[in-house]
Amino acid sequence: MQGVGSFLYIAIFFAILYFFLIRPQQKQQKQRKQMLSELKVNDEIVTVGGIHGKIVKLNDNDFLLRVGDRLEMKFDRNAVGYVKGKETPQKK
């Protein structure tokens, strides 16, 4: 009988862990993946490093970001923090 009680406590612990840690993280990863797949030319973005600019060229793995009037910088898609106007930056 005591083994069943111990198993029940462990099962409850893992259920709590799943609903408060694992599930929200999976949801956040899914939203980020969707945001990165929906990027398009002329989107105004902010990189994870805090650089603001507009996408002028987009490839499968990277993009060209126009910062200011003439400066263009090449970044990996994963460098996008958020798209301005579509999503607010995530607070940590």
N, C-alpha and C positions, 0 to 999 in steps of 0.2 A: 504494500500500500504506500509505503514511503517513497518508492521509486516513481510512482505515478505523480505524486505531488512535486517531486523534483523536476520531472519532465514537464509538468504544467508550468512551473515557474520559468524554466528555460524557454518554452514556447512563447509565453507571454513577453519575455524579455526580447526575443527576436522579432515578435510582431511589433512591439513598440519601436525597436530599432529601425525596422523597415519603414513604418509609416512616418517617422519623424526625421530620418536621415537619408535613407536610400531613395525612397520614392520622390521626394522633392528635388533631389539632385538629378535624378533621371529626367524629370520634367524640365528642369532648367537646361540640361544638355540638349534635349529635344528642341526647345525653343531657340537656342543658340544655333543649332544646326540648320533649322528652318530659316533663321535670319540670314545666315551666310549663304544659303542656297538662293535666296530671293534678292541678293544684291544686283544692282543694275547700274549702267552708266548714268551719270548726273545725280546719283544719290549723294547727299551730304552726310559724311560720317565723322566719327571721332574714333581714333585708334586707341588701343589699350595704353599707349604711351602718352595720350592726351593731345595728339596732333589732329587739328580740324582741317577738313578739306573736302574736295568733290572728286568722285571717281570719274576719270576720263577714259580709261581703257580697262577692260575686265577679261581675264583669262580663267582657265579652270582652277589654277592654284594661286594666282596672284592678281594684283591690280595696280594700276597707275593712279596715284592720288595727286591732284593739283592743289598746292598750298600757295595761297597768294595769287599774284598775277601770272607769273611765268615758271615758278618752281614746281617740278613734277618729281614725285618720289615713288619708288616701286616697293610694294609691301606684299607679304603673304596674306591670304584671305583670313587666316586666324588672327591677324593683327587688328581686326575690326572690333572695337569695343561696343559701339551701337550706332544705329542709323538715326540721324537727327529727325525729329518729328514723328517717327514711328514708334520709338521705344525710349523710355527713360533709362538712364544709366543705372545699373544695379548697385545698390549700396551694400557695403561689406560691414 
